Amino acid sequence: MDAALGPPEKMAERGDELTPMLSQYYELCKQYDDSLVLFQVGDFYETFCEAAETTARLLEIALTQREDSTGTYPMAGIPIDSAESYIETLLDAGYRIAVADQVQDPDEATGVVERAVTRIVTPGTLTEDELLDTDDNNFVACLTEDPGRYGLAFLDVSTGDFYATSARREEAIADEVSRFAPAEAIVEPDASADPFDADCMVTPYDSEAFDAEGATDRVNAYFGSPDELLAEDAEIRACGALLAYAEYTRGGAETTCDDSDDDGDADSRLDYLNRLTRYEPREYMLLDRVAVSSLELFERRTVHGNADVTLLGVLDETSCALGSRKLKDWLRRPLLDADRIDARLDAIDEWTGRVRERERARDHLRDVYDIERLVARISRGRANARDLRALKATLDVVPDLRETLADFEAEKLAELRENLDELADVRDLVGRAIRADPAREITEGNVIKSGYDDELDRLRATEREGKAWIDDLEATERERTGIDSLKVGHNSVHGYYIEVTNPNLDAVPDDYNRRQTLKNSERFYTPELKQREDEILRAENRADDLEHELFREVRREVAAESERVQAVADALAELDVLAGLAEVAATRDYARPEIGGEGTHVEGGRHPVVERTQRSFVPNDTHLDSGDRFAVVTGPNMSGKSTYMRQVALITVLAQTGSFVPAASARIAPVDRIFTRVGASDDIAGGRSTFMVEMTELAAILRSATDSSLVLLDEVGRGTSTTDGLAIARAVTEYLHDEIGALTLFATHHHELTETADELPGAFNLHFAADQTGDEVSFDHDVRPGAATASYGVQVARSAGVPDPVVERSKRLLAESDATDVESSDQSDDSDAEPAPKAVTDGARDELAARLREVDVATMTPLEAMNALAELKRDVE
């Protein structure tokens, strides 16, 4: 957070000299000292003094000067009508925003207009459509730590999604954080923020919010006994503190001057929070940050090319925002339970065979609004009449969807059909009460339907009759006075008037009373016009106020049904995902995977993303199980090794998500985790080289992988010398094979590693071949048993456009190297003598023994032990 937050020092120096308005601003800055206060003054949100200088710089707006009895000071403001875009910029700069609105009608104020903070906007507690990504959740996280246990909670304030879990290791917490990717997190004072990445705003929060007793009471007030919902005290404290923070950011003041009023709740309770889901990480396949990035599930690793060319991009055939978010959630958390996976597959299977019903359902789903976020706004008192009509439009499709699903047999689809509550009472209420095309502002009328309220109808009739009388007045008065140019008009200052030009003033009747004198005319009113005007204004104002009251009443009644609406939203989201996945399966020749058995067996597998970007794609088979669990994959660059490995991982992710897969057939035993060490990268900001990043990721794999995991390794050890790299690669191979037993694909250019594969009973070689004609190399991208015979590095360099002199020099050096190798081999063959071992002196032997004694194998990770062994071996060779 920026150091400029908090009460302005220049105002503090003035003290009692501040004007009433600035005193009000200063007190709000003190109260919300962790936020930048936007202070409503008329149609603008203003900042003053140091805050104004910061705001002007960040938003690139004019910094002006304000002068009053206390002197001159800087001021910068933004228009309220376009505030959201400016707020987004301030959020990106790392600020929380406290929005202080006028909560009193200026016309009714006797002194300074009353203002109060009505909401606090933070990256993780956004509810404004303009600031939210409709296709993704926006989570705020909370982390607590008890002796031997971490508690973790995630809340999406915009939808009401609320999750909690716990773990013993910080590493496991970091994995869950990467799964949910929160935009913001709060932690206990002095707690570590290490599990959160740089994109997440992390802030120590009020220690009182983490108090066990208070947290228990807060969770109980929302969801019932926390002991029945949550498994650990750390989880209860995380959930309680997160609720306290969400309430704090909501603000507690009621606004009466616009449509963002709070329905008068004295507290900041979030009534739409109805569901708290406690989950075990072991219920889902774990995809950590490295795997999500390497497999390009949601984002491309490079900035070039089509941003939609990701697994999510090619898989998302959903029809509404609800389904799009649900699909991303399913991909983040693939299932482990075969029955749950098969339930989804059964539903997709039935959808694929019933094309007409699928298209009909998808057409209905395209009319579905984002009612998860709608009901959150309704419950928070921030929804307008158009939001209620959008809710009704969504609920109107539910009966049609239920009819479409009437005779489906898949258990999952039958269950979802039952969960599609038609909410006839809510639909009827909104249909009777709210106009079909209501005004956007709920305080200005044209919101409530005729016939809904008798008193409102009477007031509107009075208003209409009065305006109709005035509409006829001009013709009546022209006839009565004989003044053909006479006009009846209205303005906001003087109200209704009769205007007569100066040449006709002699014809003005005696009952005309002068209202306003203009250059070329006079304006008058009559006693009857004045009476009608008063009637119209009284009826209009009372009708507007009554409409506002009636709308708020309707909104409260709808908010009371938020739990039912959320259940319908969840069912619609799942239906949308299943129908979308069926569309993908039917149109792209995906096959239903068999879930269970042992290992991963795929016939004719394809990379789901790459096949969408190429004219043709060569399918390949994969067979990994306990007997053949470790594949060493060799072949030239560009031959397809990395694509093949990612393809196996993505097919596994899709199968455990409950989707059909791009293959002729597949049988997948669920894996608990997918590990990837694919591609070279460094961490300049963190001071870590490519090799250090590689070894850190490798260490995490060796510590956490199990015999139920899938491991992808690509060129391990290439960030160091060839000798060191080969030693590490071989040691890793042996450890994964002997000690862990994970299903592994290891792509390498170390051809010596293929010999290791021949020596290990569970290992085998695969390769991608190439055909060379002259200096040209072509790849068929077909994986075959056995090891590759050449790397074709020079030929690939030529294909990549490396200048000819460099290529030719490379070829000469390669030929010289091959000749030297042959000569050395011949000399070795001609000699029967064994190579002389390196002499080791007594002093060197003693030094080696001392170094060995210093190695504490019991406290070393496998990787540290391998590195130590490689270093000792190098020193004695």
N, C-alpha and C positions, 0 to 999 in steps of 0.2 A: 504493500500500500504506500501511497505517496505521503511524504512527511508534511505536506501542506494541509492535510485534513485537520479538523478540530476547530475550535473557536478562533476567529481572526485575532491576532495579537494587536493589530492597530485599534480594533474596537475595544479590546480589554484595557488599553491605555487610556481611552476616553472615559470609560466607566460610566458614571451617572450622567455624563453629558450627552449620551446617545438619545436620539429621538425615539418615541414609542415604537415605531416600526423596526428600527435597527436594533433596539433592545430585544424585541421579539425574535428577530433573526439570530442575534447573538446567543440567546438562551437555547434556541433550537440547535445551534451548532455545538453548544456545550453538551446538550442532552444526547445528540447523535454524533459524538466525536470520532466515530469510526467511518463516517460517511460524508460525502459532499452534499450539502443541503441546497436543493433548488427551491427557491422561495417565491411563491406566486405573488406577483404584483400586477393586477389586471389580467391582460392577455399574455403575459410573459412570466417565465421562471427566471428570477434574477439571482446573481451571486455578487458578493461585495468583498472589497479589500483583497487580501491574499488569494482567496478563493476565486475572485473575479479574474485575477491575473492568470491563475492556473487554467481556468475554464476557457478564457479567450485564447490562450496559447494552444491548448489541446483541440479545441473545436474550430480554430481559425476564424473566430468572429471578432467583431470590433470591441475593443476595450474603451469604454467611455468613462466620464467622470460625473459623479453626483455631488451636488453641493446642497448643504442644509445648514442648520444652526450650529452644527458641530464641526463644520469645515468641508473639505473636498476629499473624496476618496474614490478608488476605482469601482466600476460596476460593469458587469457583462451579463447579458440575458439572451434567452432563446424563446421563440414563439411556442406557446403551449400546443398549438395545433400540429406542429411538426417536431414535438419534443422527443419522440421515440428514437429517431435517427441520431440525434445528438446524444441521447442517453446511451445508445449502443456504442458510440465512440468512447464515451467516458468509461463504460464497462471494460472495453478492450484495453484501455489504459490502466486498468487495475483498481478502479474505484467502485465503492458502493455508493448508491445514490439515495438520499432521503428526500422524498418529494413532499414538500410542505405546501398544501393547498389552502386556499381561503375557504373556511368552513362556516362562514357567516355571509349572508347577503349584504353587500356593501351599502345598499339603500337602507338597511335596518341598523347599521352600526352607528353608535353614538361617538365612538372614538376610533382607535385603530381597528381595522378588520381582524377578526380572530382567525388565526391560522394554526394548523396542526399537521404533523407528518401523517399522511394517509397510507403511505406504502414505502417500503425500502426495497430498492431494486438492486439485486446482486446477480452475478452470473448463474448461480444455481437455483434461484427462486423466481425466475421470470414466469410471468403469466400472459404477457402481451404477445399477441399473434405476430406483430411486426418484428419482434426480437427473437422468436423461437423458430427452430428448424422443425417443420411439420412432420418430417420423416424420422425423427429420432427423439428419444426421451432426453430430458434435461435434468440430470440428477445433482442434488447436493448430498454430500456424504458426511458422516460423523464417525470418528474413531475414538475409542476409549481403550484404556489398558488397565487391567487388574493383574495381580500376581499370577503369572503363568497363563494369561488369557487376554486376547484382544477382542473387543466388540466392534462391529461394523454395521452401519445402517445407511440405506440409500433412500431418498425421497425425491420424487418428481412432483413439485408443487403444482405444476400445470395440469397434471392428469390424476394425481392422487396415488400413483404407484408407490408402494412402500415395502422395502425388503430389509431383512436383518439376518446376520450370520455371525459366526465367531471362529477363531482359530488360535492355535497355540504359537505359531511362528509368524513373524513379521513378513516373511517371504510369501506365505499363503495369503495374508491380507493384501499384499501388493498384487498378487494374481487376481484377487476378486476386484480390486480397484481397477485394474486394467480391463476386466470384463465389462464393468458398468461405465467406465470412462466418465466420471463425474466432472462437471464444470466448476465445482466449488466444494470445499470441505471445511468443516470446523473440527478442531481438536481441543483437548483439555490444555489449559495453560502449561507451558513448558514441555508439552508432549512432542514426540518426533513427527515430522511431516514427510519422512523418507518414503513411505509407500505411495505417495502421490507424485505425479509427474509435473513437469514445468508448466503445462497448459492449465493446471488446476489451481484456482485461487485458494490458498490454505490459510486459515486464520485461527489463532487461539481464541476460544470463546469463554464467556462468563463461567467461572468455576461453579457457581451456584446451580447452573443448569445441569451439571453432571452429578449433582448430589443424588445418592441412591434413593432416598425416601421421596424426594420431589419428583425424580424421574419415574418412579413406580406409580405415584399418584397420577402423573400426567398421562402415562400409557394407559392406566386403568380408566381414566375419564374418557378416552377415545375408543378403546378397543375391548375393555374388560380386563380381567385379571392377567397381568403379564406373565405370571408363573405358568399359566396354561398356554400361553402363546410363544414364549421365548425360553431358551434353554439355559442362559447364563446371565449373571448379574451384569456382566460387561455389555451384553446385548441390550438389557433393559436401560442401562445408563445411556447407551448410544442413541436408542430410540427416543428416550425422554428428552435428552439434550437437543436432538434434531427437531422434535416437536416444538420445544421452546424457541429455537431459532426461527422456525417457520412462522410461528405466531409473532415473533418480534418483527420480522420483515414485512408482515402483513400491515402493521400499523393498527391503531385502535380508534381513530377518529372518524366520525361520520361527515361526509361531504354533502352539502345541500345545493351547491351551485352548478353541478353538472351531473352526468350520468354515471359517475363512478362512486356513487354513494354506497354505504356499507350496510344498509338495511337496519341500522340502529343497534347493532350488536355492541354491548358495552365492552366485551372482551374481544380477543383476536382469535377465537377458536375457529378452526378450519373444519366446518361440519361435513364437508364432502370426503374427508379422510375416513373411510369405512373399512379398509382392508389393510392388515399388516401381515405380510407373508414372511415367515421364518423358513429359511432353506439351508440345506447342508450342501457345501460345495461338492461333496462326493456324489451328489445326485446328477451332476452334469459333467460332460467332458470339459476339461480345462484347456482354454486357449489363452495363453499369456500374451503380453504386449508384443513380444518378438514374433510369435506365431501369427498373430492377427496381421502384423505388418508384412511378414515374409510371404504369407499366402494371399495377400491383397484381398482380404475379405470385404473391406469397406472402402479403402482408399488405395490409390496407386502409390507405389513407392517413389516413382519419379513424377515430376511436374509436367512431363511431356505426354501428349496423346490424349485420348478420350478419357475424361474423368469417370465415365460410367463403366469403363472396362474393368470391373471388379466382380467378385462373385455376387455381391448384392446387386450390382448394376444389371447383370445378365439374368439374374433370378427373379427380380422384382417385377412381377406382372400383377401386383395387387391393384385394386380399383379405388382405394380410399386411404387417407392418412392413417386411420386406425390399423389397417392391415399392413401398411408399410412399416410402421413402428414395431408391430408384432413380429414380422418377418425378421427384422434386425435383431430383436430379442432372442428369437429361436436360434439364429445363426451364432449369436454370442454364447448361447448356452445349449449346445447339442445334448441330447439325452443319453443316458446310460441304460435305462430300463427298457428291455426289449419289448415288453407289452405296450408301454406308452408309445414307443416308436412305431410298432405295428398298427396301433390304433390310428395314427396319422396316415400311415401308408394305406390302410384299408379305405379311409375317406378319399384320399387322392385317387386310389384305384377306381372307386365308384364314380368319382367326378370325371375321370378320363373317358369312361365308357358311356357317359350320358352328356353328349355334347350340347344338345338343345337346352337341357336344364342348366348346364354350367354357364352357357352364354346368357340365359335369362337371369340367373343369379348375379352374374358379373355386371349386367346392365343395372340391376337394382342397387348393387353395392356402389356403383358410380354416383348414385344420388345421396350417399351417406356423408354427412358432415363429420367433422372431428368432435364428436359429442363428449369424448373424455375431457377435452379442454373446455368445451362449452359448459358442461355441468360444473366444472371447477369455477369458471367465471360466474355462473349463476349462483352458486353457493357463496362465493365471496362478495356478492352484491355488485359485480362489475359488468354484468351482462345487460345488453340493451334489448329492445323488442325484436330486432332482426335475429338476434341469437336465439330467442325463444322460437321464432318461426323456423329457424334452421333445425332446431331440435325436433319440432313437429314434422318437418319434411323428412328427416331421417326415420322417425318412428313410423311414418306413413308407409315405408317400404317393408316394415317387419311382417305384416300379414302376408304380403306377396312372397317374401322369402320363406315363410313357414309353409305356404302352399306348395312352393317349388320343392321343398324338402320332404313333403308329406310321405312319400313312399320309398325314401332312401333306406337302405338296410345297414349301412356302416354304423357301428355303434357310436363312433365319434360324431357323426353328422346327426344322428338321432338325439344325442345328448345336447348338441348345440341348438337344435330346433326347439327342444324343451326350454332351453335357457333364453330363447327369444321372447321375452315378455312383451306383449303388444302395447303395454302401458296405455290402455284405452282411456283411462281417467286423465292422464297427463295430456294426451293428444286432444281429447275433448275440451279440456280447460283452455289450452292455448288456442285451439281452433275457435272457440266461442269468444275469447277475450281479446285476442291480438289481431289487428288488421293484417291483411295478406301482404301489404307493402307498407309497413309502418315507417314513421320518421326515425332517423338515426338517433336523435336526441330525445330522451324519454321525458324531458321537462317541458317540451314545446308542443304537446298535443299530437293528434293524428297517430295515436298508438292503440287505443282501445276501440273495439268494434261497437257499432251501433247495436242496441238490443242487449248488451251485456249488463248495463247498470241503468236503472230508470232515472236516477237523479242526474247522471251524466247526460243522458239523452235529453232531459228537460232543459239543461243548461245549454246544450248545443243547439237545441231548437230555438231557444231564446236568442242565441247569438246569430243563428241563420236568419231568423225572422227580422231581427234588427238590421242586419246587413242587406237583406232584400229590400226593406223599407228605404234604406239609404240609396241602394241602387236605383230605385224608382224616383228618388227625391229630385234628381237633376231635371228630369223631364217635367215633373210636377211644378217645380219652381220656375222653370223657363216659361211654362204656360201661364202660371199665376202672375209673373212679373213682366213678361214680354221681353225679357233679356235673352236673346238667342245664344250669346256667348257665355252665359252663366255656366260654371262648372262646380261639381262637388268633388272634393278631394280629401286626402288624409296624409298626415305625416306623424312621426313618432313624438315630436315636440308639442305640437298644438292640437293633435287629434283631428277630428272631422271638421271640415269648413266648407263654406260656400264662397266661391271666388267670383268677383265682379270687376271687370276692367274699368278704368277711370272714366271713360266717356259715358258709361252707363250708370254711374253712381246716383244720378238724379232719380233713377227708377227703382232704387232699393226701397223695399217696404219698411214701415216703421218697426216691425217686430224683428228686424235684423239687428244683431248686436256685433259691433266691430271686434274682431279677434286679432287681426294682424294687418299692418300696412306695408305694402310693397311698392316698388318704384312705379309700376304701371297698373296696379290693381289694389283692391282691398279684399280682405277675407272676413267673413261673418259667420255667425251661428245663430240659430233660432232656439227658443226655449225647448221646443219639441226635439230638435236635433241634439241639443245637449242632453236631454232626458234619454233619448235613444242611445246616444254614445255611452252614457253612464251604464245603461242596462247591458249594452254589448260588452263593455270592458269588465263589468262585474261578472257576467256570465262566462266570458272568455277566460279570465284569470281563475275563477273558481273551477271551471271545467279543466283547465290545464293542471291545476293543483290536484283535482280529484283524479284525473287520468294518471298522474304520477303516483298517487297513493294506491290506486287500483292496480297499476302495473307492478309496484313493489309487492303488493299482496299476492298477485299471481306468481311473481318470481319466487317469493318465499314458499308458496305451495309446491312449485316445481322443485325447488332446492330440497324440500323435505323428502323427495323421492330420489335423491341423488344415488343412493346405493342401488336401487333398481335400474336406474339409467346406466350406471357403471357396469352392472352385470350384462346388460344388453350390449353395451359397447365392446366388452370383452368377447362376447359370443360373435358379434359382427366381425371383429378383428380376426378371430380364428377362422371363421368361414372364408373371409377374404384371402387369407394366406393359403388355405387349403385349395381354394378354387384357382388361385394364381399359380401354385405349384403344379396343379393338374394341367393348367394351360401350358406351362413350360414342358411338362412331361409329354403331353400329346403332340405338341408342335415341333419338338426338338429331338424326338426319338430317344427319350430317357426310359430306362428299365427300372422295374421295381426291385430293390435289393432284398435279398433274404437276410434277416437279422438273426445272428446266433452262430453256433458251431465254433470253429477254431480258426483264428487268423483272418487274413484278408485275401479274398480270391476274386479277381475281376477279369472278365473276358471282354476284350475289345473296349477297354476304358479310354475315355477322352478327357482332355482338360476342358472344363465347362466354359472357361473364359477365352482361352486361346482359339478354340474351335469356332468361336463367334467372330473372330477377327481375321481368320485366314480362309482362303478359298477352299482348301482341302486340309484334312487333318488325318494323320496316320494313327489309328487306334493301337493300343498295346495292352498286353495281358500283365497281370500282377498276381503272384502267388507267394504269400508269406504265412508261415505258421510255425509251430514249435519245432518242427523238423528242419525247415529252411526259413530261419528267422532273420538272417543277416545277409543282405545283398550288397556286394561291392560293385558299383556301377562305373564302368570306364567308357571312354570314347572321346572323340575330339570336341573341342569347343564348338558350339552351335549345332551339335548333333541331336540335342534334345534331352540331355540328362536332367537338368533342373526342371524343365517342363514336366518330365515324366514323374519326378519325385513329388512335385506340387500337385500333380494330377491325382496321385494316390491319396494324398492328404485331403484334397478337396472332395473327392468321392466319398471318403470316410466321413467328413464333416456333413455332407449332404445326406448320407444314409442315416446318420445319427440325429440329424435335424428332423428326419421323418419325410424326406423328399425322395423322389425317384432320382436316379443317377445317370450320367452320360456314359453308358456302357451297354454291351450286348446282354450281359448278365453280371450279377455281383452277389457275393455272400460275405457279409461283414460281421465279425464278432466285435461288439462295441469296445473301443479303446478308452482308457480313462483320461488320456492326455495326448496331445500332439506337440512334439518338440521340434523346433527348426533351428538349424544353424546354416543358413543359406545366404550367400552374398557377402561381400566385404563392405565394411563401413567403419568409420572412426568417429570418435567423440571429441572433437577439438575443444569445445567449451568445457568438457569434463576432464580434459587433459589425458585422454586415453587413446592410444594408437589403435589401428585396425586390429593388430594382433591381440592387444589387451582386451578389446571388445569381444573378439572371437573367443578368447580363453575364458572370459567371464561368463559368456553365454554357454560355453561348453561345460564349465563347472556346474552351472545350474542344472543342466541336463543330467550330468552324472550323479548329482546329489538327489534328484527328484524323480527320475524315470523309474518305472516299474516294469514287470514282465507283461503288463496290460497296456503299455504305452506304445505309441508309434513315433519313431525318431527319424528325422531327415537331417543328414549331414552332407554338406557340400564343400569339398576342398578344405577340410580341416587341416590346419597347420601351414597354410600357404603364406601366412603373414610373417614367417620367420625363415631361417635358412633351410635349404632342402633337407639336410641331415636331421636337423631338429624337427622339421615338419613331419618327416617320415616316421621318426621315432614316436612323436606324439600320436600320429594317425594310427600307427600299429598298436600302441598301448591302449588307445581309446577303443579300437576294434575289439581287442581281447577283453577289455573290461566290460563293454556292453554285451558281448557274446557270453562270457563266462559268468559274470556276477549279476547282471541285470536281466538279460534275456528278453529285452524289448524287441518288437518288430522294427527292423532298421533298414533304411536305404542310405548307403554311404557312397556318394559320387566322389571320385578322386582322379588325379593325374599321376599319382604315385603308383606306377604299374607294379612295383614291388609288393604292394598291398594285395594284389590278386593272388600272390603266393600264400599269403597269410590266410586268405579265404579258403584256399585248398587244404590248409592244415586244420581248420576248425570244423567240427562236425555239423554245426548248424549254419555255416556260412556258405555262400555260393557266389559265383561271378555272373554278372550281366554286362552286356556292352552294346553300344550303338556304333555300328560300322559306318564306313565311308568308302566311296569309290573314287579313285584318283586316275585321271586321264591327263598325262602331261603334268602341267602345273595346276590344273583345275581339280577341285575336290567337290563332290556332291554328296549330300546326306539323304538317306531314305527315312530317317527318324524311326526306325524299327528296332525295338529292343530284342536282343538275342542272348542265348546262353553263352557263357564263356567270357574271356577277357579280351579287350581291344588290343590290337597289334601295333598301333601307331597313334600319334596325337595330331599329326598334320598341322602343327602350329604355324609353320612358315606359309603353308598354302592358305590357311585361314587369314593370316596377316595380309597376304596379297588381296584376298577377297574383300577385306575391310578397307582397302585403299592405301595401305602403307606404301610409300614411294619405292619404285623398283630398285634403286641402288641399295636401299636398306634390305629389301627382300633377298637380292642376289648375294649380298655380303652374309646374310643369315644362312643361306644355303651353303656357302663355302665353309663357314665356321662349323656348321652341322656336319658336313662331309669330313672335315678334318677331325672332329671329335669322334665320329664313327670309326675312322681309320685308326685313331689312337686306341680306341677301345678294342678293336680287332687285334692290333699288334700286342697289346697287353694280354689279351686272351691267348694269343698264339704262344707268347713267351711263357705264360703260365702253364699251357698244355705241354710244352717241351720240357718242363722241369718237374721232376718227381719230388722235389724238396718242398716241404711245407713252408709257408711264409714265416719268417723269424718273428717271434713275439716281441713286443716292445719291452725293453729292459726296464725293470722297476727297481729303483734303488731302495735301500732300507729306509732312508729318510722320507722318500715319497710314499712308501708303504705305510709308515707310521702316520704321516699326514692324512692319508686316505682313511686309515682306521679311525683317526680322531674325528674326521668329518662325518664318518658313518655313525659314530656314537652320538653326534650332535643331532642327527635326524630323528625326530620324534614321530614315528609313523602313526601312533595312536591318535594324534591330534591333527593329522594332515588330511586334506581332502584327497580323493583319488588323483585329481589333476596335479596338485602340489607334489604328491609322491612321484608321479610320472616325470614331472619337470626336474625334480631332484635327482632321480635315477639317470635321466638323460644327461644332466650336467656332469655327474660323476663318471658316466661312461665316456663322455667326450674327453675328459681330462686324462683318462688312462689309455686312450687309443693313440 
